[in-house]
Amino acid sequence: DAPAHRQLADRLRVGDWWDFSIDGSRVPMQLIWVSQPPFGCAFANRSATNKTDLTLVELSRQIHGELAKPGKDLDIPLIERSEHALFDESYQRLVHQVMHDPVTGLLNRKGFMQRLGQIAMPDQQDRAHAVGIIEFDQFRMINNTCGVEAAEALARSLANEVRARIGPDTVLATFHEDTLALLLPNCSRTEGCQKVDGLLDKMKDYPFQHEQHSYSIGFNIGINEFAPASFSAVEAIRRADSACITAKSMGRNRMQIYEQASPALQAQESLMDLAGRIDSFLKGSGLYLRCQQVMPIGAVASRLPYYEILLGIKDENGQEIKPMHFIPAVERLQRSHELDIWMMGKVFEWIGANPSSFASMGGFSINLSATSLGIPEVMCYLRKAPLDNDFPASKIIFEITETAAIESYGAAQDFIREISRHGCKFSLDDFGSGFTSYSHLKNLRTDTLKIDGSFVKDMLKNPGDYAMVKSMNDIAHSLGLLTVAEYVESPQILEALREIGIDYAQGYAIHKPCRIEDLVLEETTLAGSGARKNAAH
């Protein structure tokens, strides 16, 4: 590459001394000739008994491979040269400290990025390399149980083991105590995968012993082909890290290749992108409330339809984002309670602004995450919310999934007890998916069971699903609980649910979700329709 050659040629001065690494030894050589126009150069040793001719491309490669670098000027007096050497050694030590990890001795992130920058030089851009991220598990546990020194000893041991097994040409770096980065120069993705797969096979479940404690260390690897002409070194690291996170989500001791067409990687990258935009959504206008009617279908004609509150998300361009993509990002960052508080606040605002519309319906059902049950901020918010005096708190139903209730059983009991004091109700969602025991169900003191839609949608085709729906309805009624069937997609399913004795039904056969702002316009019509259907049955 002509610009790169000119840049290197500008650094060359005939008479300068260079240090070359030959057979592992440092050999000082003096630059004695540079061609015109600059294409090649020649070096000779002090005794002029050895001469080396190099093209600028060859010299550039030796510089990038740390086989050649500017050396000390051997023509100046010895004392002055010694002073220069002292300053140079101090500088080199400082550079080494800045570029290397003090625990493992490997390059750190800064040093690794510099190395990636070197192979991205113009004369190297036609080559492909493999970049990988390795993340080990159990470091936090070892830190807490065995101490920092033990964790550092493990980090050194793992770094040495990887270095010994991956090959001498590989560039390794320490990003964190539990994370290594690797560069396989001039290596295609296929070749890199073979090497990394071999490393994984040899090092999985790496044994670590500290006093009486014994651990089996697992790890995950993400690998990506780095083509400097196509994208930056920063992007190469990001892709490898994304692949590593995806590998980790599939279990320990897994490798994932970065492929843009991979559904798992697309989901992971979407998750990380959304995670970085949560604040803007919570503070901006991207989030909005939707709702879907839950219609009474039982024998009690006085019941009114109520509405389940759903989350709606739009990006900066007005495109819809599915909650199933957004909510996992919020959960991963442990910020579900903030989203739950936001939703409750918006619901209470709507009720305050539309009291007559709210009076004509059965209420609102608000979904909560499992983590919100035990977070003080949520209960503190509810204590300050307008749930007393004239506020119809009995029309507010809080929902959590059966699985979440099982995982946070104690917190769920405490939460139900507290909200019951204000008159609010509680619903167990997706019932049947978590197989709650009868005693747990009784002790939770919930008001409503929502039967998992996976049983409802196929109940007319699958006798087992029909039996499950009937059984869950019978169990709920034996405990004095109301039942709701989700995923009611056809009039035939709705009729079967009526025959079983289900109290409420929810699904597209009854009502399609709408924005909460539109509820005032359609609520009267829908309620009247529900009442006429009940009267007909």
C-alpha positions as CSV (number, residue, x, y, z in Angstrom):
1,D,0.0,0.0,0.0
2,A,1.7,3.2,-1.2
3,P,0.6,5.6,1.6
4,A,1.7,3.1,4.2
5,H,5.1,2.7,2.5
6,R,5.6,6.4,2.4
7,Q,4.7,6.7,6.1
8,L,7.3,4.1,7.0
9,A,9.9,5.6,4.6
10,D,9.5,9.0,6.3
11,R,10.6,7.3,9.6
12,L,13.8,5.9,8.0
13,R,17.0,7.8,8.4
14,V,20.3,6.4,7.0
15,G,22.7,6.0,9.9
16,D,20.0,5.1,12.5
17,W,20.4,2.0,14.5
18,W,17.7,-0.7,14.7
19,D,17.3,-3.7,16.9
20,F,16.4,-7.0,15.2
21,S,15.4,-10.2,16.9
22,I,17.3,-13.0,15.3
23,D,17.1,-16.5,16.7
24,G,15.8,-15.0,20.0
25,S,18.7,-12.6,20.4
26,R,18.8,-8.8,20.0
27,V,21.1,-7.8,17.2
28,P,21.8,-4.1,16.6
29,M,22.0,-3.1,12.9
30,Q,22.5,0.2,11.2
31,L,20.4,1.5,8.3
32,I,22.9,2.0,5.4
33,W,20.6,2.5,2.4
34,V,17.0,3.4,1.4
35,S,16.0,3.0,-2.3
36,Q,14.7,5.9,-4.3
37,P,11.8,5.9,-4.8
38,P,11.4,4.2,-1.4
39,F,10.8,0.5,-1.9
40,G,13.6,-1.3,-0.1
41,C,16.3,-0.7,2.4
42,A,19.5,-2.4,3.7
43,F,21.0,-2.8,7.2
44,A,24.5,-3.9,8.4
45,N,25.9,-4.9,11.7
46,R,28.6,-3.0,13.5
47,S,31.5,-4.9,11.9
48,A,29.9,-4.7,8.5
49,T,30.2,-8.5,8.1
50,N,26.5,-9.0,7.8
51,K,24.1,-7.2,5.5
52,T,20.3,-7.6,5.4
53,D,18.2,-6.4,2.5
54,L,14.4,-5.9,3.2
55,T,11.5,-4.5,1.2
56,L,9.4,-1.9,3.1
57,V,6.6,-4.5,3.3
58,E,9.0,-7.0,4.9
59,L,10.2,-4.4,7.4
60,S,6.7,-3.4,8.2
61,R,5.8,-7.0,9.0
62,Q,8.8,-7.4,11.2
63,I,7.9,-4.2,13.1
64,H,4.3,-5.4,13.6
65,G,5.6,-8.8,14.8
66,E,8.0,-7.0,17.2
67,L,11.0,-8.5,15.4
68,A,12.4,-5.1,14.6
69,K,12.3,-1.7,16.3
70,P,14.4,1.5,16.4
71,G,17.4,1.0,18.6
72,K,20.1,3.0,20.5
73,D,22.5,5.2,18.6
74,L,25.8,3.3,18.9
75,D,27.7,6.3,17.4
76,I,27.3,8.5,20.4
77,P,29.6,8.4,23.4
78,L,29.2,5.5,25.9
79,I,28.2,7.6,28.9
80,E,25.5,9.5,26.9
81,R,24.4,6.2,25.4
82,S,24.0,4.8,29.0
83,E,21.9,7.8,30.0
84,H,19.7,7.2,27.0
85,A,19.4,3.5,27.8
86,L,18.4,4.4,31.4
87,F,15.6,6.7,30.2
88,D,14.6,4.1,27.5
89,E,14.4,1.3,30.0
90,S,12.3,3.4,32.4
91,Y,10.0,4.3,29.5
92,Q,9.7,0.7,28.3
93,R,8.8,-0.4,31.9
94,L,6.1,2.2,32.0
95,V,4.8,1.2,28.6
96,H,4.8,-2.5,29.7
97,Q,2.8,-1.6,32.9
98,V,0.2,0.4,30.9
99,M,-0.2,-2.4,28.3
100,H,-0.1,-5.5,30.5
101,D,-2.2,-7.1,33.2
102,P,-0.3,-7.1,36.5
103,V,-1.8,-10.5,37.6
104,T,-1.4,-12.7,34.5
105,G,1.3,-10.8,32.7
106,L,-0.7,-10.9,29.5
107,L,-1.7,-7.9,27.5
108,N,-4.6,-5.9,28.9
109,R,-7.4,-4.4,26.9
110,K,-5.4,-1.4,25.9
111,G,-2.5,-3.5,24.7
112,F,-4.8,-5.9,22.9
113,M,-6.5,-3.1,21.0
114,Q,-3.1,-1.7,20.0
115,R,-2.2,-5.1,18.6
116,L,-5.5,-5.3,16.7
117,G,-4.7,-1.8,15.4
118,Q,-1.3,-3.0,14.1
119,I,-2.8,-5.8,12.1
120,A,-5.4,-3.3,10.7
121,M,-2.6,-1.2,9.1
122,P,-3.2,-0.6,5.4
123,D,-0.6,-3.2,4.2
124,Q,-2.4,-5.9,6.4
125,Q,-6.0,-5.2,5.5
126,D,-6.3,-7.9,2.9
127,R,-5.9,-10.6,5.5
128,A,-8.4,-12.2,7.8
129,H,-7.8,-13.1,11.5
130,A,-9.8,-14.8,14.2
131,V,-10.7,-12.9,17.4
132,G,-12.3,-14.6,20.4
133,I,-13.5,-13.9,23.9
134,I,-13.2,-16.5,26.6
135,E,-15.2,-16.2,29.9
136,F,-14.7,-18.5,32.8
137,D,-17.3,-19.2,35.5
138,Q,-17.2,-19.4,39.3
139,F,-14.7,-16.5,39.9
140,R,-17.1,-14.6,42.1
141,M,-17.7,-17.6,44.2
142,I,-14.0,-18.3,44.6
143,N,-13.4,-14.6,45.4
144,N,-16.0,-14.7,48.2
145,T,-15.1,-18.2,49.5
146,C,-11.3,-18.4,49.1
147,G,-10.2,-14.8,48.8
148,V,-8.7,-12.5,46.2
149,E,-5.3,-14.3,46.2
150,A,-6.9,-17.6,45.3
151,A,-8.8,-15.9,42.5
152,E,-5.6,-14.3,41.1
153,A,-3.8,-17.7,41.3
154,L,-6.7,-19.3,39.3
155,A,-6.5,-16.4,36.8
156,R,-2.7,-17.0,36.3
157,S,-3.2,-20.8,36.1
158,L,-5.9,-20.5,33.4
159,A,-3.9,-17.9,31.4
160,N,-0.8,-20.2,31.4
161,E,-2.9,-23.2,30.4
162,V,-4.6,-21.4,27.5
163,R,-1.2,-20.0,26.4
164,A,0.3,-23.5,26.4
165,R,-2.5,-25.1,24.5
166,I,-3.6,-22.5,21.9
167,G,-0.2,-22.2,20.2
168,P,2.7,-19.7,20.2
169,D,1.3,-17.5,17.4
170,T,-1.8,-16.6,19.4
171,V,-2.0,-13.2,21.1
172,L,-3.7,-13.4,24.5
173,A,-5.0,-10.6,26.7
174,T,-6.7,-10.3,30.1
175,F,-9.9,-8.2,29.9
176,H,-11.2,-9.1,33.4
177,E,-10.1,-11.6,36.0
178,D,-12.6,-14.1,34.4
179,T,-12.2,-13.0,30.8
180,L,-9.5,-13.5,28.2
181,A,-9.3,-12.2,24.6
182,L,-7.4,-14.0,21.9
183,L,-6.2,-13.1,18.4
184,L,-5.3,-15.8,15.9
185,P,-3.3,-13.9,13.2
186,N,-3.7,-14.9,9.6
187,C,-6.3,-17.4,10.6
188,S,-9.7,-18.0,8.9
189,R,-12.8,-18.6,10.9
190,T,-12.8,-22.3,10.1
191,E,-9.2,-22.7,11.2
192,G,-9.8,-20.6,14.3
193,C,-12.9,-22.7,15.2
194,Q,-10.8,-25.9,15.0
195,K,-8.2,-24.5,17.4
196,V,-10.7,-23.0,19.8
197,D,-12.8,-26.2,19.8
198,G,-9.7,-28.2,20.6
199,L,-9.0,-25.8,23.5
200,L,-12.5,-26.2,24.8
201,D,-12.2,-30.0,24.6
202,K,-8.9,-30.0,26.6
203,M,-9.8,-27.4,29.2
204,K,-13.5,-27.8,30.0
205,D,-14.2,-28.4,33.6
206,Y,-10.7,-27.3,34.6
207,P,-9.9,-28.5,38.1
208,F,-9.0,-25.9,40.8
209,Q,-8.1,-26.8,44.4
210,H,-7.7,-24.3,47.2
211,E,-7.2,-25.8,50.7
212,Q,-10.3,-27.9,51.3
213,H,-12.3,-26.3,48.5
214,S,-12.4,-28.0,45.1
215,Y,-13.9,-26.4,41.9
216,S,-14.6,-27.4,38.3
217,I,-14.2,-24.3,36.2
218,G,-16.3,-24.2,33.0
219,F,-16.0,-21.6,30.3
220,N,-17.6,-20.2,27.1
221,I,-16.0,-18.9,24.0
222,G,-17.3,-16.6,21.3
223,I,-15.3,-16.3,18.1
224,N,-15.5,-13.9,15.1
225,E,-13.5,-13.5,11.9
226,F,-11.9,-10.1,11.9
227,A,-11.4,-8.5,8.4
228,P,-9.8,-5.1,9.0
229,A,-11.0,-3.9,5.6
230,S,-14.6,-4.5,6.6
231,F,-15.0,-3.3,10.2
232,S,-13.1,-1.9,13.1
233,A,-11.2,-3.7,15.9
234,V,-13.8,-2.4,18.4
235,E,-16.5,-4.0,16.3
236,A,-14.5,-7.3,16.2
237,I,-14.4,-7.4,20.0
238,R,-18.1,-6.5,20.3
239,R,-19.0,-9.4,17.9
240,A,-16.8,-11.9,19.7
241,D,-18.3,-10.8,23.1
242,S,-21.8,-11.0,21.8
243,A,-21.1,-14.6,20.6
244,C,-19.6,-15.4,24.0
245,I,-22.7,-14.2,25.8
246,T,-24.9,-16.3,23.4
247,A,-22.7,-19.3,24.1
248,K,-23.1,-18.7,27.9
249,S,-26.9,-18.6,27.5
250,M,-26.8,-22.1,26.1
251,G,-24.9,-23.6,29.0
252,R,-21.3,-24.0,30.2
253,N,-18.5,-25.2,28.0
254,R,-20.0,-24.0,24.8
255,M,-18.6,-22.2,21.7
256,Q,-20.5,-19.8,19.5
257,I,-19.4,-18.5,16.1
258,Y,-20.6,-15.0,15.3
259,E,-22.9,-15.3,12.4
260,Q,-25.3,-12.4,11.6
261,A,-27.9,-14.9,10.4
262,S,-28.0,-16.8,13.7
263,P,-31.4,-16.4,15.4
264,A,-29.7,-16.9,18.8
265,L,-27.2,-14.1,18.1
266,Q,-29.9,-11.8,16.7
267,A,-32.0,-12.2,19.8
268,Q,-28.9,-11.6,22.0
269,E,-27.9,-8.4,20.1
270,S,-31.5,-7.1,20.2
271,L,-31.5,-7.7,23.9
272,M,-28.3,-5.8,24.5
273,D,-29.4,-3.0,22.2
274,L,-32.7,-2.6,24.2
275,A,-30.9,-2.8,27.5
276,G,-29.0,0.4,26.6
277,R,-32.2,2.3,25.8
278,I,-34.2,1.5,28.9
279,D,-33.8,4.9,30.5
280,S,-34.8,6.7,27.4
281,F,-38.0,4.5,27.2
282,L,-38.9,5.1,30.8
283,K,-38.4,8.8,30.6
284,G,-39.6,9.4,27.1
285,S,-42.7,8.6,25.1
286,G,-41.7,5.1,23.7
287,L,-43.8,3.2,26.3
288,Y,-47.6,3.2,26.3
289,L,-50.4,1.1,27.9
290,R,-52.5,-1.3,26.0
291,C,-55.3,-3.4,27.4
292,Q,-57.4,-6.5,26.6
293,Q,-60.8,-7.3,27.9
294,V,-61.4,-10.2,30.2
295,M,-65.1,-11.1,29.7
296,P,-67.3,-12.8,32.3
297,I,-68.9,-16.0,30.8
298,G,-70.1,-17.7,34.0
299,A,-73.6,-17.9,35.4
300,V,-73.3,-14.8,37.6
301,A,-74.8,-12.1,35.4
302,S,-73.8,-9.2,37.7
303,R,-70.1,-9.5,36.9
304,L,-68.5,-6.8,34.7
305,P,-65.7,-7.3,32.2
306,Y,-62.3,-6.1,33.3
307,Y,-59.1,-5.4,31.4
308,E,-55.6,-6.7,31.6
309,I,-53.0,-4.0,31.2
310,L,-50.4,-4.8,28.6
311,L,-47.2,-3.0,27.7
312,G,-46.7,-1.3,24.3
313,I,-43.3,-0.1,23.0
314,K,-42.4,2.0,20.0
315,D,-38.8,2.9,19.0
316,E,-37.6,6.3,17.8
317,N,-38.9,5.6,14.3
318,G,-42.4,4.7,15.5
319,Q,-41.8,0.9,14.9
320,E,-43.4,-1.5,17.3
321,I,-41.1,-3.5,19.6
322,K,-42.5,-6.7,20.9
323,P,-42.7,-6.9,24.7
324,M,-41.2,-10.4,24.6
325,H,-38.0,-8.7,23.3
326,F,-38.0,-5.7,25.6
327,I,-39.0,-7.2,29.0
328,P,-36.1,-9.7,29.1
329,A,-33.6,-6.8,28.7
330,V,-35.3,-5.0,31.6
331,E,-35.2,-8.2,33.7
332,R,-31.5,-8.9,32.9
333,L,-30.6,-5.4,34.2
334,Q,-32.7,-6.0,37.3
335,R,-34.9,-3.0,36.6
336,S,-38.3,-4.8,36.3
337,H,-39.6,-3.0,39.4
338,E,-39.0,0.4,37.7
339,L,-41.1,-0.7,34.7
340,D,-43.8,-2.1,37.0
341,I,-43.9,1.2,39.0
342,W,-44.2,3.1,35.7
343,M,-47.1,1.0,34.6
344,M,-48.9,1.3,37.9
345,G,-48.5,5.1,37.8
346,K,-49.9,5.3,34.3
347,V,-52.9,3.1,35.3
348,F,-53.7,5.3,38.3
349,E,-53.4,8.4,36.2
350,W,-55.9,7.0,33.7
351,I,-58.3,6.1,36.5
352,G,-58.1,9.6,38.0
353,A,-58.8,11.1,34.6
354,N,-61.6,8.8,33.7
355,P,-63.6,8.0,36.8
356,S,-66.9,7.4,35.1
357,S,-65.5,5.0,32.5
358,F,-63.7,3.1,35.3
359,A,-66.9,2.9,37.3
360,S,-68.6,1.1,34.4
361,M,-66.0,-1.7,34.2
362,G,-64.8,-4.5,36.5
363,G,-61.3,-3.0,36.9
364,F,-57.8,-3.4,35.7
365,S,-55.4,-6.3,36.1
366,I,-51.7,-5.2,36.3
367,N,-48.8,-7.7,35.7
368,L,-45.9,-7.6,38.1
369,S,-42.5,-9.3,37.8
370,A,-41.3,-11.8,40.4
371,T,-38.5,-9.5,41.5
372,S,-41.0,-6.6,42.2
373,L,-42.6,-8.7,45.0
374,G,-39.6,-8.4,47.3
375,I,-38.3,-4.9,46.4
376,P,-39.2,-2.3,49.0
377,E,-39.6,0.5,46.4
378,V,-42.6,-1.2,44.9
379,M,-44.5,-1.6,48.2
380,C,-43.4,1.9,49.2
381,Y,-44.9,3.2,46.0
382,L,-48.2,1.4,46.6
383,R,-48.4,2.7,50.1
384,K,-48.2,6.3,48.7
385,A,-50.6,5.5,45.8
386,P,-54.3,6.6,46.1
387,L,-55.5,3.1,47.1
388,D,-57.6,4.3,50.1
389,N,-60.6,6.7,50.7
390,D,-62.6,7.1,47.5
391,F,-60.3,5.1,45.3
392,P,-61.9,1.8,44.1
393,A,-58.9,-0.4,45.2
394,S,-61.1,-3.5,45.0
395,K,-61.0,-3.1,41.2
396,I,-57.2,-3.4,41.0
397,I,-55.9,-6.9,40.5
398,F,-52.2,-7.6,40.6
399,E,-51.0,-10.6,38.5
400,I,-47.8,-12.7,38.7
401,T,-47.1,-16.0,36.9
402,E,-47.4,-19.3,38.7
403,T,-43.7,-19.9,38.1
404,A,-42.7,-16.6,39.6
405,A,-44.9,-17.2,42.7
406,I,-43.2,-20.6,43.3
407,E,-39.7,-19.0,42.9
408,S,-40.6,-16.1,45.2
409,Y,-43.1,-17.9,47.4
410,G,-42.4,-16.1,50.7
411,A,-42.2,-12.7,49.0
412,A,-45.5,-13.5,47.2
413,Q,-47.3,-14.3,50.4
414,D,-46.0,-11.1,52.0
415,F,-47.1,-9.0,49.0
416,I,-50.6,-10.5,48.9
417,R,-51.1,-10.0,52.6
418,E,-50.0,-6.3,52.3
419,I,-52.1,-5.4,49.2
420,S,-55.1,-7.2,50.7
421,R,-55.1,-4.6,53.5
422,H,-55.8,-1.9,50.8
423,G,-58.6,-4.0,49.3
424,C,-56.7,-4.9,46.1
425,K,-56.9,-8.4,44.7
426,F,-54.4,-10.9,43.4
427,S,-54.3,-13.3,40.4
428,L,-52.1,-16.2,39.6
429,D,-51.2,-16.1,35.9
430,D,-50.3,-19.1,33.6
431,F,-51.7,-21.6,36.1
432,G,-50.7,-25.1,35.2
433,S,-47.3,-24.2,33.8
434,G,-45.5,-24.4,37.2
435,F,-47.4,-27.2,38.9
436,T,-48.0,-25.5,42.2
437,S,-48.9,-27.9,45.0
438,Y,-52.4,-27.7,46.4
439,S,-51.1,-26.6,49.8
440,H,-49.1,-23.8,48.2
441,L,-52.1,-22.7,46.2
442,K,-54.2,-22.6,49.4
443,N,-51.6,-20.7,51.4
444,L,-51.1,-18.0,48.7
445,R,-54.7,-16.7,49.3
446,T,-55.0,-15.6,45.8
447,D,-58.4,-14.5,44.3
448,T,-58.2,-15.6,40.7
449,L,-56.5,-18.4,38.7
450,K,-55.7,-17.7,35.0
451,I,-55.4,-21.1,33.3
452,D,-52.3,-21.3,31.1
453,G,-53.2,-20.7,27.5
454,S,-51.2,-23.6,26.2
455,F,-53.9,-25.9,27.6
456,V,-56.8,-23.8,26.4
457,K,-55.9,-23.3,22.8
458,D,-55.8,-27.0,21.9
459,M,-58.4,-28.3,24.4
460,L,-60.8,-29.2,21.6
461,K,-58.2,-31.3,19.8
462,N,-56.4,-32.8,22.8
463,P,-58.5,-34.6,25.4
464,G,-55.6,-34.3,27.9
465,D,-55.7,-30.5,27.6
466,Y,-59.5,-30.5,28.0
467,A,-59.2,-32.6,31.2
468,M,-56.5,-30.3,32.6
469,V,-58.6,-27.2,32.0
470,K,-61.6,-28.9,33.7
471,S,-59.4,-30.2,36.6
472,M,-57.8,-26.7,37.2
473,N,-61.3,-25.1,37.2
474,D,-62.6,-27.6,39.7
475,I,-59.5,-27.1,42.0
476,A,-59.9,-23.3,41.9
477,H,-63.6,-23.4,42.7
478,S,-63.0,-25.9,45.5
479,L,-60.8,-23.1,47.1
480,G,-63.3,-20.4,46.4
481,L,-61.3,-18.9,43.5
482,L,-62.5,-17.4,40.2
483,T,-61.0,-18.8,37.0
484,V,-59.9,-17.1,33.8
485,A,-59.1,-19.0,30.5
486,E,-56.5,-17.3,28.3
487,Y,-55.9,-17.8,24.5
488,V,-59.6,-18.1,23.6
489,E,-59.3,-17.9,19.9
490,S,-62.6,-19.3,18.6
491,P,-66.3,-19.3,19.5
492,Q,-66.1,-23.1,19.8
493,I,-63.5,-22.9,22.6
494,L,-65.5,-20.2,24.3
495,E,-68.6,-22.4,24.3
496,A,-66.6,-25.4,25.7
497,L,-65.3,-23.2,28.5
498,R,-68.8,-22.1,29.4
499,E,-69.9,-25.8,29.6
500,I,-66.9,-26.5,32.0
501,G,-67.9,-23.6,34.2
502,I,-65.0,-21.2,33.7
503,D,-65.8,-17.7,35.1
504,Y,-63.9,-15.4,32.7
505,A,-62.4,-15.7,29.2
506,Q,-59.7,-13.7,27.4
507,G,-58.5,-13.9,23.9
508,Y,-58.9,-12.7,20.3
509,A,-62.3,-14.3,19.9
510,I,-63.5,-11.8,22.6
511,H,-61.4,-8.7,22.2
512,K,-58.2,-7.6,20.5
513,P,-55.9,-5.4,22.6
514,C,-56.2,-1.7,22.2
515,R,-54.5,1.4,23.5
516,I,-55.8,2.4,26.9
517,E,-56.7,5.9,25.5
518,D,-59.2,4.2,23.1
519,L,-60.9,2.4,26.0
520,V,-63.2,5.2,26.7
521,L,-64.6,5.0,23.2
522,E,-65.2,1.3,23.0
523,E,-65.8,0.3,26.7
524,T,-69.5,0.9,26.7
525,T,-70.0,-1.0,23.5
526,L,-67.9,-4.0,24.6
527,A,-69.6,-4.1,28.1
528,G,-73.0,-4.1,26.5
529,S,-72.0,-6.9,24.1
530,G,-70.7,-8.9,27.0
531,A,-73.9,-8.4,28.9
532,R,-76.1,-9.5,25.9
533,K,-74.0,-12.6,25.5
534,N,-74.4,-13.5,29.1
535,A,-78.2,-12.9,28.9
536,A,-78.4,-15.2,25.9
537,H,-76.8,-18.0,27.9
